[in-house]
Structures are given as structure tokens and as C-alpha cells.
């Protein structure tokens, strides 16, 4: 399981891989605490005004669909 940036990675569409990651986090308190800290740091890097503008633009595109 490679660990890059915030979070842990697992094979997509593989419920066993997801279960392995979940069990690992639940069993390892330090890992869970580290992931929470990394996640909080990661979201601080977002400019929420940009996120809102991108979301509004996307909704506008959907509204113009036939």
C-alpha cells in the first residue's frame, strides 16, 4: 500500500484491499492520528472560493445540457 500525501491508497474496485486499509487504520492509533493531521493539513491548502467557483461553473454546464 503506497502512502503518498494525505491518506492511504488501495486498489480501486477491490473491497478486500479497502478492508485491509480500514483494519490497518483501526488497529494502529498512531497511524489514524497521523492521517487525521495530514488530512487537515491537506484541506488547508484549498482556496474555498476557487472550489465554489468551479462547482458553480460545473453546475452551470449541467444546467445547459439538453
C-alpha atoms as one frame of an Amber mdcrd trajectory, in Angstrom:
protein
   0.000   0.000   0.000   1.827   3.099  -1.147   1.456   6.159   1.034   1.800
   9.479  -0.750   0.452  12.731   0.599  -2.693  12.642   2.674  -4.374   9.293
   3.142  -3.705   5.710   2.220  -4.176   4.158  -1.180  -5.710   0.859  -2.142
  -6.680  -0.884  -5.356  -9.914   0.506  -6.776 -12.900  -1.818  -7.019 -11.229
  -4.173  -4.561 -13.273  -4.465  -1.363 -10.643  -6.698   0.241  -7.980  -4.018
  -0.292 -10.310  -1.409   1.220 -10.967  -3.694   4.191  -7.219  -4.171   4.728
  -6.678  -0.409   4.840  -9.641   0.139   7.173  -8.474  -2.583   9.552  -4.950
  -1.200   9.499  -6.159   2.283  10.457  -8.482   0.962  13.165  -5.730  -1.132
  14.726  -2.974   1.498  14.584  -3.933   4.525  16.672  -0.778   6.463  15.719
  -1.490   5.893  12.033  -5.057   7.129  12.473  -3.877  10.248  14.289  -1.260
  10.903  11.605  -3.846  10.525   8.840  -6.183  12.990  10.560  -3.351  15.522
  10.909  -2.284  15.055   7.276  -5.880  15.355   6.080  -6.396  18.609   7.965
  -3.169  19.997   6.540  -4.208  18.905   3.044  -7.574  20.677   3.137  -5.982
  23.871   4.416  -4.287  24.112   1.015  -7.599  24.596  -0.801  -8.912  28.022
  -1.696 -12.591  27.526  -0.987 -13.577  30.483  -3.159 -11.963  28.678  -6.120
 -13.728  25.442  -5.173 -17.078  27.262  -5.031 -16.461  28.947  -8.390 -15.517
  25.636 -10.014 -18.596  23.962  -8.568 -20.876  26.765  -9.808 -19.301  26.531
 -13.267 -19.854  22.779 -13.374 -23.490  23.141 -12.302 -23.925  25.774 -14.987
 -22.640  23.329 -17.594 -25.083  20.668 -16.401 -27.953  23.172 -16.490 -27.231
  23.853 -20.179 -27.417  20.170 -21.149 -30.438  19.155 -23.254
